[in-house]
Amino acid sequence: MKDKRLKWSDVENSLFSKEEREETKEVVSIVASIVQRRLDLELTQQEVADRAGLTQSVIGRFESFRAVPRIDTLSRIASALGLQIKLEKSGEQL
C-alpha cells in the first residue's frame, strides 16, 4: 500500500516558488549562524540585546523567525556577536 502522508517538500513546492524556497533557506542559514554564535559565546538573548542596544524581545522574535529585522538591526546583532555582514556576488565579495 502506498504511503499517502503529505511530505513537507510537496507542500513547500506547491506553495512557494523556487526563488522563495531559496530565500527561505538563506534566512534560516543566517539565523542559525547567529544563534550558534550566541551559544558558542555562552551569551543569553538579553546579553546580546544589551550589547546591541536592543530589547531581548527583538532578539527572541528574530531567533524564532517571528520577525525579520531591518538590515541595520541585523548588523547591530551581528556586531554584538563579533560578526560582520558581507555581501557576495557570484562567489565574489563586493
DOLUMVEX-23552 format. One record per residue (C-alpha): x, y, z. Coordinates in Angstrom, 1 decimal. Last residue first. Layout:
BEGIN
REC,X,Y,Z
REC,X,Y,Z
...
//
This chain:
BEGIN
REC,X,Y,Z
REC,31.5,43.2,-3.3
REC,32.8,39.8,-2.4
REC,32.9,37.3,-5.2
REC,31.0,34.0,-5.3
REC,28.6,35.2,-7.9
REC,28.0,38.4,-6.0
REC,28.7,38.5,-2.3
REC,27.5,40.7,0.5
REC,29.2,40.8,3.9
REC,27.7,41.2,7.3
REC,30.0,41.4,10.2
REC,30.4,39.2,13.3
REC,31.8,39.9,16.8
REC,28.5,38.9,18.4
REC,27.3,42.4,19.2
REC,28.3,43.3,15.6
REC,26.0,40.6,14.2
REC,23.1,41.9,16.3
REC,23.8,45.5,15.3
REC,24.1,44.5,11.6
REC,20.7,42.7,11.8
REC,19.2,45.9,13.2
REC,20.7,47.9,10.4
REC,19.5,45.4,7.8
REC,15.9,45.5,9.1
REC,14.9,42.6,11.2
REC,12.8,39.7,10.1
REC,10.3,38.8,12.7
REC,8.6,35.7,14.1
REC,11.5,33.6,13.0
REC,12.2,32.3,16.5
REC,15.7,33.8,16.6
REC,14.4,37.2,15.3
REC,11.5,37.3,17.7
REC,13.8,36.4,20.6
REC,16.4,39.0,19.7
REC,13.7,41.8,19.4
REC,12.2,40.5,22.7
REC,15.5,40.9,24.4
REC,15.5,44.6,23.7
REC,18.1,46.4,21.5
REC,21.3,48.3,22.2
REC,23.4,45.7,20.5
REC,25.4,44.8,23.6
REC,22.3,44.8,25.8
REC,20.4,42.7,23.3
REC,23.2,40.2,23.1
REC,23.2,39.9,26.9
REC,19.4,39.6,27.0
REC,19.5,36.8,24.4
REC,21.9,35.0,26.7
REC,25.5,34.6,25.9
REC,27.6,31.4,26.0
REC,29.9,32.7,23.2
REC,29.2,29.4,21.4
REC,25.5,29.9,22.1
REC,25.5,33.4,20.6
REC,27.5,32.1,17.6
REC,25.0,29.3,17.1
REC,22.1,31.7,17.2
REC,23.8,33.9,14.6
REC,24.6,31.0,12.3
REC,21.1,29.6,12.6
REC,19.5,32.9,11.8
REC,21.7,33.3,8.7
REC,21.1,29.8,7.5
REC,17.3,30.1,8.0
REC,17.3,33.3,6.0
REC,19.2,31.7,3.2
REC,16.9,28.6,3.1
REC,13.9,30.9,3.0
REC,15.4,32.8,0.0
REC,16.0,29.5,-1.8
REC,12.3,28.5,-1.2
REC,11.1,31.9,-2.4
REC,13.2,31.7,-5.6
REC,11.9,28.1,-6.3
REC,8.4,29.4,-5.9
REC,6.4,28.7,-2.8
REC,3.1,27.0,-2.0
REC,3.2,23.8,-4.2
REC,6.9,23.2,-3.6
REC,6.6,23.7,0.1
REC,3.6,21.3,0.4
REC,5.5,18.6,-1.6
REC,8.7,19.2,0.4
REC,6.7,18.9,3.7
REC,5.5,15.5,2.7
REC,1.9,14.6,2.9
REC,1.1,11.0,4.1
REC,-0.4,8.8,1.4
REC,2.1,5.9,1.8
REC,1.3,3.4,-1.0
REC,0.0,0.0,0.0
//
